[in-house]
Amino acid sequence: DELQVSTIAASDRDEAIRRLEQELANSNAKLAAMSASVDEFKDISEKLQDQLSRAEDELQVSTTAASDQDANTKRLKQELADSNAKLAETTTLLGEQVACVDVLSASIKERDSVLST
């Protein structure tokens, strides 16, 4: 009887060991699959990080270009304002010259009139 009980206990122990070994094998398979998934997610994460870096670089280039364009626009506006000021000054000087020509013309006419009398 003791031998039979001992044999049953050994058989139960062997069966428990087989179940545990099978569970261990299943867990290892799941772990390997999860590890592969983690590696895949790492690859995806790295690709997304690269895309983000490129997008940030493109944004920086675009921002720099916009800043340069703003600076050029300000410079051109200032040049236009300076040009308009010079044009106004030139127009004033031209008006003064026309007035001088009118005075000279009147003086010449007056002189011609005096000389002809």
MARBA-3410 file (N, C-alpha, C, O; in Angstrom, 1 decimal):
117
0.8,-1.2,0.0,0.0,0.0,0.0,0.9,1.3,0.0,0.6,2.2,-0.7 ~ 1.9,1.2,0.8,2.8,2.4,0.9,3.5,2.6,-0.4,3.7,3.7,-0.9 ~ 3.9,1.5,-1.1,4.5,1.6,-2.4,3.5,2.2,-3.4,3.9,3.0,-4.2 ~ 2.3,1.8,-3.3,1.3,2.3,-4.3,1.1,3.8,-4.0,1.0,4.6,-4.9 ~ 1.0,4.2,-2.7,0.8,5.6,-2.4,2.0,6.4,-2.8,1.9,7.5,-3.4
3.2,5.8,-2.6,4.4,6.5,-3.0,4.5,6.6,-4.6,5.0,7.6,-5.1 ~ 4.1,5.6,-5.3,4.1,5.6,-6.7,3.1,6.6,-7.2,3.3,7.3,-8.2 ~ 1.9,6.7,-6.6,0.9,7.7,-7.0,1.4,9.1,-6.7,1.3,10.0,-7.6 ~ 2.1,9.3,-5.6,2.6,10.6,-5.2,3.7,11.0,-6.2,3.8,12.1,-6.7 ~ 4.5,10.0,-6.6,5.6,10.3,-7.6,5.0,10.6,-8.9,5.5,11.5,-9.6
4.0,9.9,-9.3,3.3,10.1,-10.6,2.6,11.5,-10.6,2.7,12.3,-11.6 ~ 2.0,11.9,-9.5,1.4,13.2,-9.3,2.4,14.3,-9.4,2.2,15.3,-10.1 ~ 3.6,14.0,-8.7,4.7,15.0,-8.7,5.2,15.1,-10.1,5.5,16.3,-10.6 ~ 5.4,14.0,-10.9,5.9,14.1,-12.2,4.9,14.8,-13.1,5.3,15.6,-14.0 ~ 3.6,14.6,-12.9,2.6,15.3,-13.7,2.6,16.8,-13.4,2.5,17.6,-14.3
2.8,17.2,-12.2,2.9,18.6,-11.8,4.1,19.2,-12.4,4.1,20.3,-12.8 ~ 5.2,18.5,-12.4,6.5,19.0,-13.0,6.2,19.2,-14.5,6.7,20.2,-15.0 ~ 5.6,18.2,-15.2,5.3,18.4,-16.6,4.4,19.6,-16.9,4.7,20.4,-17.8 ~ 3.4,19.8,-16.0,2.5,21.0,-16.2,3.3,22.3,-16.0,3.2,23.2,-16.7 ~ 4.1,22.3,-15.0,5.0,23.5,-14.7,5.9,23.7,-15.9,6.2,24.9,-16.3
6.5,22.7,-16.4,7.4,22.8,-17.5,6.7,23.3,-18.7,7.2,24.2,-19.5 ~ 5.5,22.8,-18.9,4.6,23.3,-20.1,4.3,24.8,-19.8,4.3,25.6,-20.8 ~ 3.9,25.1,-18.6,3.6,26.5,-18.3,4.8,27.4,-18.5,4.7,28.6,-19.0 ~ 5.9,26.9,-18.1,7.2,27.7,-18.3,7.4,27.9,-19.8,7.8,29.0,-20.2 ~ 7.3,26.8,-20.6,7.5,26.9,-22.0,6.5,27.9,-22.6,6.9,28.7,-23.5
5.2,27.9,-22.2,4.2,28.8,-22.7,4.6,30.3,-22.3,4.5,31.2,-23.1 ~ 5.0,30.4,-21.1,5.4,31.7,-20.6,6.6,32.3,-21.4,6.7,33.4,-21.7 ~ 7.6,31.4,-21.6,8.8,31.8,-22.4,8.4,32.2,-23.8,8.9,33.1,-24.4 ~ 7.4,31.4,-24.4,6.9,31.8,-25.8,6.3,33.2,-25.8,6.5,34.0,-26.6 ~ 5.4,33.4,-24.7,4.8,34.7,-24.6,5.8,35.8,-24.4,5.7,36.9,-25.0
6.8,35.5,-23.6,7.8,36.5,-23.3,8.6,36.8,-24.6,8.9,38.0,-24.8 ~ 8.9,35.8,-25.4,9.6,36.0,-26.6,8.8,36.9,-27.6,9.3,37.8,-28.2 ~ 7.5,36.6,-27.6,6.6,37.4,-28.5,6.5,38.8,-28.0,6.5,39.7,-28.8 ~ 6.4,39.0,-26.7,6.4,40.3,-26.1,7.7,41.1,-26.4,7.7,42.3,-26.7 ~ 8.8,40.4,-26.3,10.1,41.0,-26.6,10.1,41.4,-28.0,10.6,42.5,-28.3
9.6,40.6,-28.9,9.6,41.0,-30.3,8.7,42.2,-30.5,9.0,43.1,-31.3 ~ 7.6,42.3,-29.8,6.7,43.4,-29.9,7.4,44.7,-29.4,7.3,45.8,-29.9 ~ 8.1,44.5,-28.3,8.8,45.7,-27.7,9.9,46.2,-28.7,10.0,47.4,-28.9 ~ 10.6,45.2,-29.3,11.6,45.6,-30.3,10.9,46.4,-31.5,11.4,47.4,-32.0 ~ 9.8,45.8,-31.9,9.0,46.5,-33.0,8.6,47.9,-32.6,8.7,48.8,-33.4
8.1,48.0,-31.4,7.6,49.3,-30.9,8.8,50.3,-30.8,8.7,51.5,-31.0 ~ 10.0,49.8,-30.4,11.2,50.6,-30.3,11.5,51.1,-31.7,11.9,52.3,-31.9 ~ 11.5,50.2,-32.7,11.8,50.6,-34.1,10.8,51.7,-34.6,11.2,52.7,-35.2 ~ 9.5,51.5,-34.3,8.5,52.5,-34.7,8.8,53.8,-33.9,8.7,54.8,-34.5 ~ 9.1,53.7,-32.7,9.4,54.9,-31.9,10.6,55.7,-32.5,10.5,56.9,-32.6
11.6,54.9,-32.8,12.8,55.6,-33.4,12.4,56.2,-34.7,12.9,57.3,-35.0 ~ 11.6,55.6,-35.6,11.2,56.1,-36.9,10.4,57.4,-36.6,10.6,58.4,-37.3 ~ 9.5,57.3,-35.7,8.7,58.5,-35.4,9.5,59.7,-34.8,9.3,60.8,-35.2 ~ 10.5,59.3,-34.0,11.4,60.3,-33.5,12.2,61.0,-34.6,12.4,62.2,-34.6 ~ 12.7,60.2,-35.6,13.4,60.7,-36.7,12.5,61.6,-37.5,12.9,62.7,-37.9
11.2,61.2,-37.7,10.3,62.1,-38.5,10.1,63.4,-37.7,10.0,64.4,-38.4 ~ 9.9,63.3,-36.4,9.7,64.5,-35.6,10.9,65.4,-35.7,10.8,66.6,-35.8 ~ 12.1,64.8,-35.7,13.3,65.6,-35.8,13.4,66.3,-37.1,13.7,67.5,-37.2 ~ 13.1,65.6,-38.2,13.1,66.2,-39.5,12.0,67.3,-39.6,12.3,68.4,-40.2 ~ 10.9,67.1,-39.1,9.8,68.1,-39.1,10.2,69.3,-38.3,10.0,70.4,-38.7
10.9,69.1,-37.2,11.4,70.2,-36.4,12.5,71.0,-37.1,12.5,72.2,-37.1 ~ 13.3,70.3,-37.8,14.4,70.9,-38.7,13.7,71.7,-39.8,14.1,72.9,-40.0 ~ 12.7,71.2,-40.4,12.0,71.9,-41.5,11.3,73.1,-41.0,11.3,74.2,-41.6 ~ 10.7,73.0,-39.8,10.1,74.1,-39.1,11.1,75.2,-38.8,10.8,76.4,-39.0 ~ 12.2,74.8,-38.3,13.3,75.8,-38.0,13.7,76.5,-39.3,13.9,77.7,-39.3
13.9,75.8,-40.4,14.3,76.4,-41.7,13.2,77.3,-42.1,13.5,78.4,-42.6 ~ 11.9,76.9,-42.0,10.8,77.7,-42.4,10.7,79.0,-41.5,10.4,80.1,-42.0 ~ 10.9,78.8,-40.2,10.9,79.9,-39.3,12.0,80.9,-39.6,11.8,82.1,-39.6 ~ 13.2,80.4,-39.9,14.3,81.2,-40.3,14.0,82.0,-41.6,14.3,83.2,-41.7 ~ 13.5,81.3,-42.5,13.1,81.9,-43.8,12.1,83.0,-43.6,12.2,84.1,-44.2
11.1,82.7,-42.8,10.0,83.7,-42.5,10.7,84.9,-41.8,10.3,86.1,-42.1 ~ 11.6,84.7,-40.9,12.2,85.8,-40.1,13.1,86.6,-41.1,13.1,87.8,-41.1 ~ 13.8,85.9,-42.0,14.6,86.6,-43.0,13.7,87.4,-43.9,14.0,88.6,-44.3 ~ 12.5,86.9,-44.3,11.6,87.6,-45.1,11.0,88.8,-44.4,10.9,89.9,-45.0 ~ 10.7,88.6,-43.1,10.3,89.8,-42.3,11.3,90.9,-42.3,11.0,92.1,-42.4
12.6,90.5,-42.1,13.7,91.5,-42.0,13.8,92.2,-43.4,14.0,93.4,-43.4 ~ 13.7,91.4,-44.5,13.8,92.0,-45.8,12.6,92.9,-46.0,12.8,94.0,-46.6 ~ 11.4,92.6,-45.6,10.3,93.4,-45.7,10.5,94.7,-45.0,10.2,95.8,-45.5 ~ 11.0,94.6,-43.8,11.2,95.9,-43.0,12.3,96.7,-43.7,12.1,98.0,-43.7 ~ 13.3,96.1,-44.2,14.4,96.8,-44.9,13.8,97.5,-46.1,14.1,98.7,-46.3
13.0,96.8,-46.9,12.4,97.4,-48.1,11.4,98.5,-47.7,11.4,99.5,-48.4 ~ 10.7,98.4,-46.7,9.8,99.4,-46.2,10.6,100.7,-45.8,10.2,101.8,-46.2 ~ 11.7,100.4,-45.1,12.5,101.6,-44.8,13.1,102.2,-46.0,13.2,103.5,-46.1 ~ 13.6,101.4,-46.9,14.2,102.0,-48.2,13.1,102.8,-48.9,13.4,103.8,-49.5 ~ 11.9,102.3,-49.0,10.8,103.0,-49.6,10.5,104.3,-48.9,10.3,105.3,-49.5
10.5,104.3,-47.6,10.2,105.5,-46.8,11.3,106.5,-47.1,11.1,107.7,-47.3 ~ 12.6,106.0,-47.1,13.7,106.9,-47.4,13.6,107.5,-48.8,13.8,108.7,-49.1 ~ 13.2,106.6,-49.8,13.1,107.1,-51.2,11.9,108.1,-51.3,12.1,109.1,-52.0 ~ 10.8,107.9,-50.6,9.7,108.8,-50.6,10.1,110.2,-50.0,9.8,111.2,-50.5 ~ 10.9,110.1,-48.9,11.4,111.4,-48.3,12.3,112.1,-49.3,12.2,113.3,-49.4
13.2,111.4,-50.0,14.1,112.0,-51.0,13.3,112.6,-52.1,13.6,113.6,-52.7 ~ 12.2,111.8,-52.5,11.3,112.3,-53.6,10.6,113.6,-53.2,10.5,114.5,-54.0 ~ 10.1,113.6,-51.9,9.5,114.8,-51.4,10.5,116.0,-51.4,10.1,117.1,-51.8 ~ 11.7,115.7,-51.0,12.7,116.8,-50.9,13.0,117.3,-52.4,13.2,118.5,-52.6 ~ 13.2,116.3,-53.3,13.5,116.7,-54.7,12.3,117.5,-55.3,12.5,118.4,-56.0
11.1,117.1,-54.9,9.9,117.8,-55.5,9.9,119.2,-54.9,9.6,120.2,-55.6 ~ 10.3,119.4,-53.6,10.3,120.7,-53.0,11.4,121.6,-53.7,11.2,122.7,-54.1 ~ 12.6,121.0,-53.9,13.7,121.7,-54.6,13.3,122.0,-56.0,13.6,123.1,-56.5 ~ 12.6,121.1,-56.7,12.2,121.4,-58.1,11.2,122.5,-58.1,11.2,123.4,-59.0 ~ 10.3,122.5,-57.1,9.3,123.6,-57.0,10.0,125.0,-56.8,9.6,126.0,-57.4
11.0,124.9,-55.9,11.8,126.2,-55.7,12.5,126.6,-57.0,12.6,127.8,-57.2 ~ 13.1,125.6,-57.7,13.7,126.0,-59.0,12.8,126.6,-60.0,13.1,127.5,-60.7 ~ 11.6,126.0,-60.0,10.5,126.5,-60.9,10.2,128.0,-60.5,10.0,128.8,-61.4 ~ 10.1,128.2,-59.2,9.8,129.5,-58.8,10.9,130.5,-59.1,10.7,131.6,-59.5 ~ 12.2,130.0,-59.0,13.3,130.9,-59.4,13.3,131.2,-60.9,13.5,132.3,-61.4
13.0,130.1,-61.7,12.9,130.3,-63.2,11.7,131.3,-63.5,11.9,132.2,-64.3 ~ 10.6,131.2,-62.7,9.5,132.2,-63.0,10.0,133.6,-62.6,9.7,134.5,-63.4 ~ 10.7,133.7,-61.5,11.2,135.1,-61.1,12.2,135.6,-62.2,12.1,136.7,-62.6 ~ 13.1,134.7,-62.6,14.1,135.1,-63.7,13.3,135.5,-65.0,13.7,136.4,-65.6 ~ 12.4,134.6,-65.3,11.6,134.9,-66.5,10.9,136.2,-66.4,10.9,137.0,-67.4
10.3,136.5,-65.3,9.6,137.8,-65.1,10.6,138.9,-65.1,10.4,140.0,-65.7 ~ 11.8,138.7,-64.5,12.9,139.8,-64.6,13.3,140.0,-66.0,13.5,141.2,-66.4 ~ 13.5,138.9,-66.8,13.9,139.1,-68.1,12.9,139.8,-68.9,13.2,140.7,-69.7 ~ 11.6,139.5,-68.7,10.5,140.2,-69.5,10.5,141.6,-69.1,10.3,142.5,-69.9 ~ 10.7,141.9,-67.8,10.7,143.3,-67.3,11.8,144.1,-67.9,11.7,145.2,-68.4
13.0,143.4,-67.9,14.2,144.1,-68.5,14.0,144.3,-70.0,14.3,145.4,-70.5 ~ 13.4,143.3,-70.7,13.2,143.5,-72.1,12.1,144.6,-72.3,12.2,145.4,-73.3 ~ 11.2,144.7,-71.5,10.2,145.7,-71.6,10.8,147.1,-71.4,10.5,148.0,-72.1 ~ 11.7,147.2,-70.4,12.3,148.5,-70.1,13.3,148.8,-71.2,13.3,150.0,-71.6 ~ 14.0,147.8,-71.8,14.9,148.1,-72.9,14.2,148.5,-74.2,14.7,149.2,-75.0
13.0,148.0,-74.3,12.3,148.2,-75.6,11.6,149.6,-75.6,11.2,150.1,-76.6 ~ 11.6,150.2,-74.4,10.9,151.5,-74.4,11.8,152.7,-74.5,11.3,153.8,-74.4
END
